[in-house]
Amino acid sequence: MWDRIVLSDKEASVIEMMKTIDPNITGLAFIGEGSRRNRHPVLRMTGNDPVPLGSLGDGVYRVFQLALNLVNAQDGFL
């Protein structure tokens, strides 16, 4: 789902939703080699090196999934 919104206004909406958890979040990317299954989300945070999304806890990952589903369900059903 991330690939459908990357570099669009919807990406900025997801980042804004993530900031409700931690206002230091400034960006998000998927990194890794090969197929989509081998990519992992990392966050860019103010004053820090990129941080794996999973290292911030399961709750942050769930907020990311909700935000991603919300922007992809725009004008539809969630």
All heavy atoms as a GROMACS GRO file, in nm:
protein
  604
    1MET      N    1   0.081  -0.119   0.000
    1MET     CA    2   0.000   0.000   0.000
    1MET      C    3   0.086   0.126   0.000
    1MET      O    4   0.044   0.228  -0.052
    1MET     CB    5  -0.093   0.002   0.121
    1MET     CG    6  -0.216  -0.082   0.103
    1MET     SD    7  -0.338  -0.048   0.229
    1MET     CE    8  -0.296  -0.172   0.346
    2TRP      N    9   0.202   0.119   0.064
    2TRP     CA   10   0.289   0.236   0.070
    2TRP      C   11   0.331   0.280  -0.069
    2TRP      O   12   0.335   0.399  -0.099
    2TRP     CB   13   0.412   0.208   0.157
    2TRP     CG   14   0.503   0.324   0.167
    2TRP    CD1   15   0.624   0.338   0.104
    2TRP    CD2   16   0.484   0.444   0.242
    2TRP    NE1   17   0.680   0.460   0.135
    2TRP    CE2   18   0.596   0.526   0.221
    2TRP    CE3   19   0.384   0.489   0.325
    2TRP    CZ2   20   0.610   0.651   0.279
    2TRP    CZ3   21   0.398   0.613   0.385
    2TRP    CH2   22   0.509   0.693   0.362
    3ASP      N   23   0.361   0.184  -0.156
    3ASP     CA   24   0.406   0.218  -0.290
    3ASP      C   25   0.301   0.295  -0.369
    3ASP      O   26   0.334   0.370  -0.460
    3ASP     CB   27   0.446   0.092  -0.367
    3ASP     CG   28   0.574   0.031  -0.314
    3ASP    OD1   29   0.646   0.099  -0.238
    3ASP    OD2   30   0.603  -0.085  -0.348
    4ARG      N   31   0.173   0.280  -0.335
    4ARG     CA   32   0.066   0.352  -0.404
    4ARG      C   33   0.062   0.500  -0.367
    4ARG      O   34   0.007   0.580  -0.443
    4ARG     CB   35  -0.069   0.290  -0.373
    4ARG     CG   36  -0.091   0.159  -0.443
    4ARG     CD   37  -0.234   0.114  -0.423
    4ARG     NE   38  -0.228  -0.013  -0.353
    4ARG     CZ   39  -0.323  -0.066  -0.282
    4ARG    NH1   40  -0.436  -0.003  -0.267
    4ARG    NH2   41  -0.308  -0.182  -0.224
    5ILE      N   42   0.117   0.536  -0.252
    5ILE     CA   43   0.105   0.675  -0.206
    5ILE      C   44   0.237   0.749  -0.195
    5ILE      O   45   0.238   0.870  -0.175
    5ILE     CB   46   0.032   0.682  -0.070
    5ILE    CG1   47   0.114   0.615   0.039
    5ILE    CG2   48  -0.107   0.626  -0.080
    5ILE    CD1   49   0.081   0.664   0.177
    6VAL      N   50   0.348   0.678  -0.208
    6VAL     CA   51   0.478   0.742  -0.190
    6VAL      C   52   0.492   0.859  -0.289
    6VAL      O   53   0.444   0.854  -0.401
    6VAL     CB   54   0.593   0.640  -0.204
    6VAL    CG1   55   0.612   0.594  -0.346
    6VAL    CG2   56   0.721   0.693  -0.145
    7LEU      N   57   0.551   0.967  -0.241
    7LEU     CA   58   0.572   1.090  -0.317
    7LEU      C   59   0.442   1.158  -0.359
    7LEU      O   60   0.436   1.227  -0.459
    7LEU     CB   61   0.661   1.064  -0.440
    7LEU     CG   62   0.800   1.007  -0.411
    7LEU    CD1   63   0.874   0.979  -0.540
    7LEU    CD2   64   0.879   1.100  -0.322
    8SER      N   65   0.338   1.142  -0.279
    8SER     CA   66   0.211   1.210  -0.304
    8SER      C   67   0.170   1.283  -0.176
    8SER      O   68   0.233   1.270  -0.071
    8SER     CB   69   0.104   1.110  -0.344
    8SER     OG   70   0.062   1.033  -0.232
    9ASP      N   71   0.061   1.357  -0.186
    9ASP     CA   72   0.009   1.426  -0.067
    9ASP      C   73  -0.037   1.327   0.040
    9ASP      O   74  -0.035   1.357   0.158
    9ASP     CB   75  -0.109   1.516  -0.105
    9ASP     CG   76  -0.066   1.634  -0.190
    9ASP    OD1   77   0.054   1.669  -0.186
    9ASP    OD2   78  -0.151   1.692  -0.260
   10LYS      N   79  -0.075   1.208  -0.003
   10LYS     CA   80  -0.119   1.106   0.093
   10LYS      C   81  -0.002   1.061   0.182
   10LYS      O   82  -0.022   1.028   0.298
   10LYS     CB   83  -0.180   0.986   0.021
   10LYS     CG   84  -0.312   1.020  -0.044
   10LYS     CD   85  -0.369   0.899  -0.114
   10LYS     CE   86  -0.503   0.934  -0.176
   10LYS     NZ   87  -0.564   0.818  -0.242
   11GLU      N   88   0.119   1.061   0.128
   11GLU     CA   89   0.236   1.026   0.209
   11GLU      C   90   0.249   1.125   0.325
   11GLU      O   91   0.271   1.086   0.439
   11GLU     CB   92   0.362   1.026   0.125
   11GLU     CG   93   0.488   0.997   0.204
   11GLU     CD   94   0.614   1.005   0.121
   11GLU    OE1   95   0.609   1.040   0.002
   11GLU    OE2   96   0.721   0.976   0.178
   12ALA      N   97   0.232   1.253   0.295
   12ALA     CA   98   0.242   1.355   0.399
   12ALA      C   99   0.133   1.335   0.505
   12ALA      O  100   0.158   1.357   0.624
   12ALA     CB  101   0.231   1.494   0.337
   13SER      N  102   0.016   1.290   0.464
   13SER     CA  103  -0.092   1.264   0.560
   13SER      C  104  -0.055   1.151   0.654
   13SER      O  105  -0.083   1.159   0.774
   13SER     CB  106  -0.222   1.228   0.486
   13SER     OG  107  -0.267   1.336   0.410
   14VAL      N  108   0.007   1.047   0.603
   14VAL     CA  109   0.050   0.935   0.687
   14VAL      C  110   0.154   0.983   0.787
   14VAL      O  111   0.147   0.951   0.906
   14VAL     CB  112   0.103   0.818   0.602
   14VAL    CG1  113   0.168   0.712   0.690
   14VAL    CG2  114  -0.008   0.756   0.520
   15ILE      N  115   0.250   1.063   0.742
   15ILE     CA  116   0.354   1.115   0.832
   15ILE      C  117   0.290   1.200   0.941
   15ILE      O  118   0.327   1.190   1.058
   15ILE     CB  119   0.460   1.195   0.753
   15ILE    CG1  120   0.529   1.108   0.649
   15ILE    CG2  121   0.562   1.257   0.848
   15ILE    CD1  122   0.599   0.985   0.702
   16GLU      N  123   0.194   1.284   0.906
   16GLU     CA  124   0.126   1.366   1.006
   16GLU      C  125   0.053   1.280   1.110
   16GLU      O  126   0.054   1.311   1.228
   16GLU     CB  127   0.028   1.464   0.939
   16GLU     CG  128   0.096   1.580   0.871
   16GLU     CD  129   0.184   1.660   0.965
   16GLU    OE1  130   0.138   1.696   1.076
   16GLU    OE2  131   0.299   1.688   0.928
   17MET      N  132  -0.010   1.172   1.066
   17MET     CA  133  -0.076   1.082   1.160
   17MET      C  134   0.026   1.015   1.252
   17MET      O  135   0.000   0.996   1.371
   17MET     CB  136  -0.158   0.978   1.086
   17MET     CG  137  -0.281   1.033   1.020
   17MET     SD  138  -0.373   0.901   0.937
   17MET     CE  139  -0.425   0.984   0.789
   18MET      N  140   0.142   0.981   1.198
   18MET     CA  141   0.246   0.918   1.278
   18MET      C  142   0.301   1.016   1.382
   18MET      O  143   0.343   0.976   1.490
   18MET     CB  144   0.361   0.869   1.188
   18MET     CG  145   0.322   0.759   1.091
   18MET     SD  146   0.274   0.607   1.171
   18MET     CE  147   0.428   0.558   1.243
   19LYS      N  148   0.299   1.144   1.351
   19LYS     CA  149   0.348   1.246   1.445
   19LYS      C  150   0.261   1.255   1.570
   19LYS      O  151   0.305   1.310   1.671
   19LYS     CB  152   0.356   1.382   1.377
   19LYS     CG  153   0.473   1.394   1.284
   19LYS     CD  154   0.481   1.533   1.227
   19LYS     CE  155   0.607   1.548   1.144
   19LYS     NZ  156   0.629   1.686   1.104
   20THR      N  157   0.139   1.202   1.567
   20THR     CA  158   0.058   1.201   1.689
   20THR      C  159   0.120   1.108   1.793
   20THR      O  160   0.099   1.127   1.912
   20THR     CB  161  -0.087   1.157   1.661
   20THR    OG1  162  -0.088   1.025   1.609
   20THR    CG2  163  -0.155   1.252   1.564
   21ILE      N  164   0.196   1.012   1.748
   21ILE     CA  165   0.265   0.919   1.839
   21ILE      C  166   0.398   0.979   1.884
   21ILE      O  167   0.431   0.976   2.001
   21ILE     CB  168   0.290   0.784   1.770
   21ILE    CG1  169   0.158   0.719   1.728
   21ILE    CG2  170   0.372   0.691   1.858
   21ILE    CD1  171   0.067   0.686   1.843
   22ASP      N  172   0.475   1.032   1.787
   22ASP     CA  173   0.604   1.093   1.820
   22ASP      C  174   0.626   1.212   1.726
   22ASP      O  175   0.644   1.194   1.606
   22ASP     CB  176   0.717   0.991   1.802
   22ASP     CG  177   0.851   1.042   1.853
   22ASP    OD1  178   0.871   1.166   1.857
   22ASP    OD2  179   0.934   0.959   1.890
   23PRO      N  180   0.623   1.334   1.778
   23PRO     CA  181   0.637   1.453   1.693
   23PRO      C  182   0.774   1.465   1.626
   23PRO      O  183   0.791   1.548   1.537
   23PRO     CB  184   0.613   1.570   1.789
   23PRO     CG  185   0.607   1.514   1.925
   23PRO     CD  186   0.597   1.366   1.917
   24ASN      N  187   0.870   1.383   1.664
   24ASN     CA  188   1.002   1.387   1.602
   24ASN      C  189   1.009   1.312   1.469
   24ASN      O  190   1.110   1.318   1.401
   24ASN     CB  191   1.108   1.330   1.697
   24ASN     CG  192   1.127   1.417   1.818
   24ASN    OD1  193   1.132   1.538   1.807
   24ASN    ND2  194   1.134   1.356   1.935
   25ILE      N  195   0.903   1.241   1.432
   25ILE     CA  196   0.901   1.167   1.305
   25ILE      C  197   0.891   1.267   1.190
   25ILE      O  198   0.802   1.352   1.187
   25ILE     CB  199   0.784   1.068   1.301
   25ILE    CG1  200   0.802   0.960   1.409
   25ILE    CG2  201   0.771   1.004   1.162
   25ILE    CD1  202   0.683   0.868   1.428
   26THR      N  203   0.985   1.258   1.096
   26THR     CA  204   0.985   1.350   0.982
   26THR      C  205   0.973   1.278   0.848
   26THR      O  206   0.952   1.343   0.746
   26THR     CB  207   1.113   1.435   0.982
   26THR    OG1  208   1.226   1.350   0.974
   26THR    CG2  209   1.121   1.522   1.105
   27GLY      N  210   0.990   1.147   0.845
   27GLY     CA  211   0.979   1.075   0.719
   27GLY      C  212   0.975   0.926   0.741
   27GLY      O  213   1.004   0.876   0.850
   28LEU      N  214   0.939   0.855   0.635
   28LEU     CA  215   0.930   0.710   0.641
   28LEU      C  216   0.969   0.654   0.506
   28LEU      O  217   0.935   0.712   0.402
   28LEU     CB  218   0.787   0.669   0.675
   28LEU     CG  219   0.765   0.521   0.700
   28LEU    CD1  220   0.672   0.501   0.817
   28LEU    CD2  221   0.710   0.453   0.578
   29ALA      N  222   1.041   0.544   0.507
   29ALA     CA  223   1.079   0.477   0.383
   29ALA      C  224   1.088   0.328   0.407
   29ALA      O  225   1.101   0.283   0.521
   29ALA     CB  226   1.213   0.529   0.333
   30PHE      N  227   1.078   0.252   0.300
   30PHE     CA  228   1.100   0.108   0.306
   30PHE      C  229   1.235   0.079   0.245
   30PHE      O  230   1.265   0.128   0.135
   30PHE     CB  231   0.990   0.034   0.229
   30PHE     CG  232   0.865   0.015   0.308
   30PHE    CD1  233   0.776   0.120   0.326
   30PHE    CD2  234   0.837  -0.106   0.367
   30PHE    CE1  235   0.661   0.104   0.399
   30PHE    CE2  236   0.721  -0.125   0.442
   30PHE     CZ  237   0.633  -0.019   0.457
   31ILE      N  238   1.316   0.003   0.318
   31ILE     CA  239   1.449  -0.030   0.267
   31ILE      C  240   1.464  -0.182   0.262
   31ILE      O  241   1.394  -0.254   0.332
   31ILE     CB  242   1.561   0.031   0.353
   31ILE    CG1  243   1.554  -0.019   0.496
   31ILE    CG2  244   1.555   0.183   0.348
   31ILE    CD1  245   1.675   0.018   0.578
   32GLY      N  246   1.555  -0.227   0.180
   32GLY     CA  247   1.581  -0.370   0.169
   32GLY      C  248   1.608  -0.408   0.026
   32GLY      O  249   1.583  -0.332  -0.067
   33GLU      N  250   1.660  -0.526   0.010
   33GLU     CA  251   1.697  -0.578  -0.121
   33GLU      C  252   1.591  -0.673  -0.172
   33GLU      O  253   1.522  -0.739  -0.095
   33GLU     CB  254   1.830  -0.653  -0.110
   33GLU     CG  255   1.944  -0.570  -0.053
   33GLU     CD  256   2.022  -0.500  -0.160
   33GLU    OE1  257   2.025  -0.549  -0.273
   33GLU    OE2  258   2.080  -0.395  -0.130
   34GLY      N  259   1.578  -0.682  -0.302
   34GLY     CA  260   1.493  -0.783  -0.361
   34GLY      C  261   1.345  -0.750  -0.358
   34GLY      O  262   1.304  -0.636  -0.376
   35SER      N  263   1.266  -0.851  -0.330
   35SER     CA  264   1.120  -0.840  -0.338
   35SER      C  265   1.064  -0.751  -0.227
   35SER      O  266   1.131  -0.717  -0.131
   35SER     CB  267   1.056  -0.978  -0.329
   35SER     OG  268   1.069  -1.029  -0.198
   36ARG      N  269   0.937  -0.719  -0.241
   36ARG     CA  270   0.870  -0.635  -0.141
   36ARG      C  271   0.868  -0.701  -0.005
   36ARG      O  272   0.864  -0.634   0.097
   36ARG     CB  273   0.727  -0.606  -0.186
   36ARG     CG  274   0.721  -0.513  -0.302
   36ARG     CD  275   0.579  -0.482  -0.339
   36ARG     NE  276   0.580  -0.388  -0.451
   36ARG     CZ  277   0.474  -0.353  -0.517
   36ARG    NH1  278   0.357  -0.404  -0.484
   36ARG    NH2  279   0.482  -0.268  -0.616
   37ARG      N  280   0.870  -0.831   0.000
   37ARG     CA  281   0.866  -0.902   0.129
   37ARG      C  282   0.994  -0.881   0.209
   37ARG      O  283   0.994  -0.896   0.330
   37ARG     CB  284   0.845  -1.052   0.107
   37ARG     CG  285   0.710  -1.084   0.053
   37ARG     CD  286   0.698  -1.232   0.025
   37ARG     NE  287   0.582  -1.258  -0.055
   37ARG     CZ  288   0.482  -1.333  -0.016
   37ARG    NH1  289   0.484  -1.390   0.103
   37ARG    NH2  290   0.379  -1.352  -0.094
   38ASN      N  291   1.101  -0.845   0.143
   38ASN     CA  292   1.229  -0.826   0.212
   38ASN      C  293   1.254  -0.681   0.253
   38ASN      O  294   1.358  -0.650   0.308
   38ASN     CB  295   1.344  -0.874   0.122
   38ASN     CG  296   1.342  -1.023   0.102
   38ASN    OD1  297   1.296  -1.097   0.188
   38ASN    ND2  298   1.388  -1.067  -0.012
   39ARG      N  299   1.158  -0.593   0.225
   39ARG     CA  300   1.174  -0.452   0.263
   39ARG      C  301   1.115  -0.429   0.401
   39ARG      O  302   1.018  -0.492   0.441
   39ARG     CB  303   1.104  -0.362   0.162
   39ARG     CG  304   1.164  -0.375   0.024
   39ARG     CD  305   1.109  -0.278  -0.075
   39ARG     NE  306   0.964  -0.268  -0.067
   39ARG     CZ  307   0.895  -0.167  -0.119
   39ARG    NH1  308   0.956  -0.069  -0.180
   39ARG    NH2  309   0.764  -0.163  -0.109
   40HIS      N  310   1.176  -0.335   0.474
   40HIS     CA  311   1.132  -0.305   0.610
   40HIS      C  312   1.117  -0.154   0.626
   40HIS      O  313   1.200  -0.077   0.577
   40HIS     CB  314   1.234  -0.358   0.711
   40HIS     CG  315   1.259  -0.504   0.697
   40HIS    ND1  316   1.170  -0.599   0.742
   40HIS    CD2  317   1.360  -0.572   0.639
   40HIS    CE1  318   1.216  -0.718   0.715
   40HIS    NE2  319   1.332  -0.706   0.651
   41PRO      N  320   1.012  -0.109   0.699
   41PRO     CA  321   0.993   0.034   0.718
   41PRO      C  322   1.091   0.092   0.820
   41PRO      O  323   1.118   0.032   0.923
   41PRO     CB  324   0.849   0.044   0.769
   41PRO     CG  325   0.822  -0.089   0.832
   41PRO     CD  326   0.905  -0.189   0.758
   42VAL      N  327   1.145   0.207   0.785
   42VAL     CA  328   1.232   0.282   0.876
   42VAL      C  329   1.180   0.425   0.884
   42VAL      O  330   1.125   0.478   0.787
   42VAL     CB  331   1.380   0.281   0.833
   42VAL    CG1  332   1.440   0.143   0.842
   42VAL    CG2  333   1.398   0.336   0.694
   43LEU      N  334   1.196   0.485   1.000
   43LEU     CA  335   1.153   0.622   1.022
   43LEU      C  336   1.272   0.716   1.028
   43LEU      O  337   1.376   0.683   1.084
   43LEU     CB  338   1.077   0.633   1.155
   43LEU     CG  339   0.946   0.558   1.164
   43LEU    CD1  340   0.895   0.562   1.308
   43LEU    CD2  341   0.844   0.615   1.069
   44ARG      N  342   1.255   0.834   0.969
   44ARG     CA  343   1.352   0.940   0.988
   44ARG      C  344   1.299   1.025   1.101
   44ARG      O  345   1.181   1.063   1.103
   44ARG     CB  346   1.365   1.023   0.860
   44ARG     CG  347   1.473   1.130   0.872
   44ARG     CD  348   1.490   1.206   0.745
   44ARG     NE  349   1.366   1.280   0.720
   44ARG     CZ  350   1.329   1.322   0.601
   44ARG    NH1  351   1.400   1.296   0.496
   44ARG    NH2  352   1.216   1.391   0.586
   45MET      N  353   1.384   1.049   1.200
   45MET     CA  354   1.343   1.125   1.317
   45MET      C  355   1.440   1.241   1.340
   45MET      O  356   1.559   1.229   1.313
   45MET     CB  357   1.336   1.034   1.439
   45MET     CG  358   1.238   0.919   1.418
   45MET     SD  359   1.221   0.813   1.559
   45MET     CE  360   1.122   0.914   1.665
   46THR      N  361   1.387   1.351   1.389
   46THR     CA  362   1.467   1.470   1.414
   46THR      C  363   1.588   1.436   1.500
   46THR      O  364   1.573   1.378   1.608
   46THR     CB  365   1.383   1.577   1.485
   46THR    OG1  366   1.267   1.603   1.407
   46THR    CG2  367   1.461   1.705   1.506
   47GLY      N  368   1.707   1.468   1.451
   47GLY     CA  369   1.830   1.452   1.529
   47GLY      C  370   1.880   1.310   1.546
   47GLY      O  371   1.972   1.287   1.623
   48ASN      N  372   1.823   1.212   1.476
   48ASN     CA  373   1.865   1.072   1.490
   48ASN      C  374   1.890   1.008   1.354
   48ASN      O  375   1.841   1.056   1.252
   48ASN     CB  376   1.757   0.990   1.563
   48ASN     CG  377   1.740   1.030   1.706
   48ASN    OD1  378   1.836   1.058   1.775
   48ASN    ND2  379   1.616   1.035   1.751
   49ASP      N  380   1.963   0.899   1.357
   49ASP     CA  381   1.976   0.816   1.238
   49ASP      C  382   1.842   0.747   1.213
   49ASP      O  383   1.757   0.741   1.303
   49ASP     CB  384   2.085   0.710   1.260
   49ASP     CG  385   2.224   0.771   1.266
   49ASP    OD1  386   2.245   0.877   1.205
   49ASP    OD2  387   2.311   0.711   1.331
   50PRO      N  388   1.820   0.695   1.094
   50PRO     CA  389   1.696   0.621   1.069
   50PRO      C  390   1.675   0.509   1.171
   50PRO      O  391   1.769   0.442   1.213
   50PRO     CB  392   1.717   0.564   0.928
   50PRO     CG  393   1.812   0.658   0.864
   50PRO     CD  394   1.904   0.703   0.975
   51VAL      N  395   1.549   0.493   1.212
   51VAL     CA  396   1.512   0.396   1.315
   51VAL      C  397   1.413   0.297   1.255
   51VAL      O  398   1.314   0.339   1.195
   51VAL     CB  399   1.446   0.470   1.434
   51VAL    CG1  400   1.398   0.374   1.540
   51VAL    CG2  401   1.540   0.573   1.493
   52PRO      N  402   1.437   0.166   1.272
   52PRO     CA  403   1.337   0.069   1.224
   52PRO      C  404   1.203   0.092   1.293
   52PRO      O  405   1.197   0.111   1.415
   52PRO     CB  406   1.396  -0.066   1.263
   52PRO     CG  407   1.542  -0.041   1.283
   52PRO     CD  408   1.554   0.100   1.330
   53LEU      N  409   1.097   0.093   1.215
   53LEU     CA  410   0.963   0.116   1.270
   53LEU      C  411   0.931   0.016   1.380
   53LEU      O  412   0.877   0.052   1.484
   53LEU     CB  413   0.859   0.109   1.159
   53LEU     CG  414   0.714   0.131   1.199
   53LEU    CD1  415   0.692   0.273   1.248
   53LEU    CD2  416   0.622   0.102   1.083
   54GLY      N  417   0.967  -0.108   1.361
   54GLY     CA  418   0.938  -0.212   1.459
   54GLY      C  419   1.005  -0.192   1.593
   54GLY      O  420   0.959  -0.242   1.695
   55SER      N  421   1.114  -0.115   1.596
   55SER     CA  422   1.185  -0.094   1.723
   55SER      C  423   1.111   0.001   1.816
   55SER      O  424   1.143   0.011   1.934
   55SER     CB  425   1.327  -0.040   1.696
   55SER     OG  426   1.321   0.093   1.650
   56LEU      N  427   1.009   0.071   1.765
   56LEU     CA  428   0.933   0.163   1.848
   56LEU      C  429   0.813   0.098   1.914
   56LEU      O  430   0.739   0.163   1.988
   56LEU     CB  431   0.887   0.283   1.765
   56LEU     CG  432   1.000   0.368   1.708
   56LEU    CD1  433   0.943   0.479   1.622
   56LEU    CD2  434   1.087   0.426   1.818
   57GLY      N  435   0.793  -0.030   1.886
   57GLY     CA  436   0.685  -0.104   1.952
   57GLY      C  437   0.571  -0.137   1.858
   57GLY      O  438   0.554  -0.077   1.752
   58ASP      N  439   0.492  -0.233   1.900
   58ASP     CA  440   0.382  -0.282   1.819
   58ASP      C  441   0.274  -0.176   1.798
   58ASP      O  442   0.212  -0.170   1.693
   58ASP     CB  443   0.323  -0.408   1.884
   58ASP     CG  444   0.234  -0.485   1.792
   58ASP    OD1  445   0.272  -0.501   1.674
   58ASP    OD2  446   0.127  -0.531   1.836
   59GLY      N  447   0.253  -0.091   1.897
   59GLY     CA  448   0.151   0.012   1.885
   59GLY      C  449   0.180   0.111   1.773
   59GLY      O  450   0.090   0.151   1.700
   60VAL      N  451   0.306   0.150   1.759
   60VAL     CA  452   0.344   0.243   1.653
   60VAL      C  453   0.323   0.178   1.516
   60VAL      O  454   0.274   0.241   1.422
   60VAL     CB  455   0.491   0.288   1.670
   60VAL    CG1  456   0.535   0.375   1.554
   60VAL    CG2  457   0.508   0.362   1.801
   61TYR      N  458   0.356   0.050   1.506
   61TYR     CA  459   0.336  -0.022   1.381
   61TYR      C  460   0.187  -0.029   1.346
   61TYR      O  461   0.148  -0.012   1.231
   61TYR     CB  462   0.395  -0.162   1.390
   61TYR     CG  463   0.415  -0.226   1.255
   61TYR    CD1  464   0.525  -0.194   1.177
   61TYR    CD2  465   0.323  -0.316   1.205
   61TYR    CE1  466   0.543  -0.251   1.053
   61TYR    CE2  467   0.340  -0.374   1.081
   61TYR     CZ  468   0.451  -0.341   1.005
   61TYR     OH  469   0.468  -0.396   0.882
   62ARG      N  470   0.103  -0.047   1.446
   62ARG     CA  471  -0.043  -0.052   1.422
   62ARG      C  472  -0.096   0.083   1.380
   62ARG      O  473  -0.184   0.092   1.294
   62ARG     CB  474  -0.115  -0.103   1.546
   62ARG     CG  475  -0.089  -0.249   1.568
   62ARG     CD  476  -0.160  -0.299   1.690
   62ARG     NE  477  -0.117  -0.436   1.718
   62ARG     CZ  478  -0.187  -0.521   1.787
   62ARG    NH1  479  -0.303  -0.485   1.838
   62ARG    NH2  480  -0.142  -0.642   1.809
   63VAL      N  481  -0.046   0.191   1.439
   63VAL     CA  482  -0.087   0.325   1.397
   63VAL      C  483  -0.047   0.348   1.252
   63VAL      O  484  -0.125   0.403   1.172
   63VAL     CB  485  -0.027   0.434   1.489
   63VAL    CG1  486  -0.045   0.572   1.431
   63VAL    CG2  487  -0.089   0.425   1.627
   64PHE      N  488   0.072   0.304   1.215
   64PHE     CA  489   0.116   0.316   1.076
   64PHE      C  490   0.021   0.241   0.983
   64PHE      O  491  -0.021   0.294   0.880
   64PHE     CB  492   0.259   0.264   1.060
   64PHE     CG  493   0.304   0.251   0.917
   64PHE    CD1  494   0.313   0.362   0.836
   64PHE    CD2  495   0.336   0.128   0.864
   64PHE    CE1  496   0.353   0.350   0.702
   64PHE    CE2  497   0.376   0.114   0.734
   64PHE     CZ  498   0.384   0.226   0.652
   65GLN      N  499  -0.014   0.119   1.018
   65GLN     CA  500  -0.105   0.040   0.935
   65GLN      C  501  -0.242   0.107   0.923
   65GLN      O  502  -0.300   0.112   0.815
   65GLN     CB  503  -0.120  -0.101   0.992
   65GLN     CG  504   0.004  -0.184   0.975
   65GLN     CD  505  -0.007  -0.319   1.044
   65GLN    OE1  506  -0.071  -0.331   1.148
   65GLN    NE2  507   0.056  -0.420   0.986
   66LEU      N  508  -0.293   0.161   1.033
   66LEU     CA  509  -0.421   0.232   1.030
   66LEU      C  510  -0.414   0.356   0.940
   66LEU      O  511  -0.503   0.380   0.859
   66LEU     CB  512  -0.465   0.273   1.170
   66LEU     CG  513  -0.528   0.165   1.254
   66LEU    CD1  514  -0.544   0.213   1.399
   66LEU    CD2  515  -0.662   0.125   1.198
   67ALA      N  516  -0.308   0.434   0.956
   67ALA     CA  517  -0.291   0.554   0.874
   67ALA      C  518  -0.282   0.519   0.727
   67ALA      O  519  -0.345   0.584   0.642
   67ALA     CB  520  -0.166   0.630   0.919
   68LEU      N  521  -0.208   0.415   0.696
   68LEU     CA  522  -0.193   0.371   0.557
   68LEU      C  523  -0.326   0.325   0.500
   68LEU      O  524  -0.361   0.360   0.386
   68LEU     CB  525  -0.090   0.259   0.553
   68LEU     CG  526  -0.022   0.229   0.421
   68LEU    CD1  527   0.041   0.354   0.362
   68LEU    CD2  528   0.085   0.123   0.442
   69ASN      N  529  -0.401   0.251   0.577
   69ASN     CA  530  -0.532   0.206   0.531
   69ASN      C  531  -0.630   0.322   0.516
   69ASN      O  532  -0.712   0.323   0.424
   69ASN     CB  533  -0.589   0.100   0.626
   69ASN     CG  534  -0.527  -0.035   0.601
   69ASN    OD1  535  -0.542  -0.092   0.494
   69ASN    ND2  536  -0.456  -0.087   0.699
   70LEU      N  537  -0.623   0.420   0.607
   70LEU     CA  538  -0.712   0.536   0.598
   70LEU      C  539  -0.691   0.614   0.469
   70LEU      O  540  -0.788   0.649   0.401
   70LEU     CB  541  -0.692   0.628   0.717
   70LEU     CG  542  -0.764   0.592   0.845
   70LEU    CD1  543  -0.714   0.678   0.960
   70LEU    CD2  544  -0.914   0.608   0.828
   71VAL      N  545  -0.567   0.645   0.436
   71VAL     CA  546  -0.543   0.725   0.316
   71VAL      C  547  -0.571   0.645   0.189
   71VAL      O  548  -0.610   0.702   0.088
   71VAL     CB  549  -0.401   0.785   0.312
   71VAL    CG1  550  -0.380   0.881   0.428
   71VAL    CG2  551  -0.294   0.682   0.305
   72ASN      N  552  -0.553   0.514   0.192
   72ASN     CA  553  -0.582   0.432   0.075
   72ASN      C  554  -0.731   0.406   0.058
   72ASN      O  555  -0.775   0.369  -0.050
   72ASN     CB  556  -0.505   0.300   0.080
   72ASN     CG  557  -0.364   0.317   0.030
   72ASN    OD1  558  -0.342   0.347  -0.086
   72ASN    ND2  559  -0.267   0.299   0.117
   73ALA      N  560  -0.810   0.425   0.164
   73ALA     CA  561  -0.954   0.403   0.158
   73ALA      C  562  -1.030   0.533   0.135
   73ALA      O  563  -1.153   0.535   0.142
   73ALA     CB  564  -1.002   0.338   0.287
   74GLN      N  565  -0.960   0.639   0.105
   74GLN     CA  566  -1.024   0.769   0.085
   74GLN      C  567  -1.134   0.757  -0.021
   74GLN      O  568  -1.113   0.696  -0.126
   74GLN     CB  569  -0.920   0.872   0.041
   74GLN     CG  570  -0.973   1.012   0.036
   74GLN     CD  571  -0.863   1.112   0.009
   74GLN    OE1  572  -0.747   1.076  -0.007
   74GLN    NE2  573  -0.900   1.236   0.003
   75ASP      N  574  -1.249   0.814   0.007
   75ASP     CA  575  -1.367   0.807  -0.079
   75ASP      C  576  -1.418   0.664  -0.096
   75ASP      O  577  -1.485   0.632  -0.193
   75ASP     CB  578  -1.339   0.868  -0.218
   75ASP     CG  579  -1.298   1.014  -0.209
   75ASP    OD1  580  -1.354   1.084  -0.122
   75ASP    OD2  581  -1.212   1.055  -0.287
   76GLY      N  582  -1.384   0.578  -0.002
   76GLY     CA  583  -1.429   0.440  -0.007
   76GLY      C  584  -1.465   0.392   0.132
   76GLY      O  585  -1.515   0.467   0.214
   77PHE      N  586  -1.440   0.265   0.159
   77PHE     CA  587  -1.471   0.206   0.288
   77PHE      C  588  -1.344   0.158   0.355
   77PHE      O  589  -1.254   0.107   0.290
   77PHE     CB  590  -1.566   0.086   0.270
   77PHE     CG  591  -1.701   0.127   0.217
   77PHE    CD1  592  -1.728   0.119   0.082
   77PHE    CD2  593  -1.798   0.173   0.303
   77PHE    CE1  594  -1.851   0.156   0.033
   77PHE    CE2  595  -1.922   0.211   0.255
   77PHE     CZ  596  -1.948   0.203   0.119
   78LEU      N  597  -1.340   0.171   0.487
   78LEU     CA  598  -1.226   0.122   0.564
   78LEU      C  599  -1.268  -0.004   0.637
   78LEU      O  600  -1.367  -0.009   0.704
   78LEU     CB  601  -1.180   0.227   0.665
   78LEU     CG  602  -1.067   0.184   0.758
   78LEU    CD1  603  -0.939   0.156   0.678
   78LEU    CD2  604  -1.042   0.289   0.862
   0.00000   0.00000   0.00000
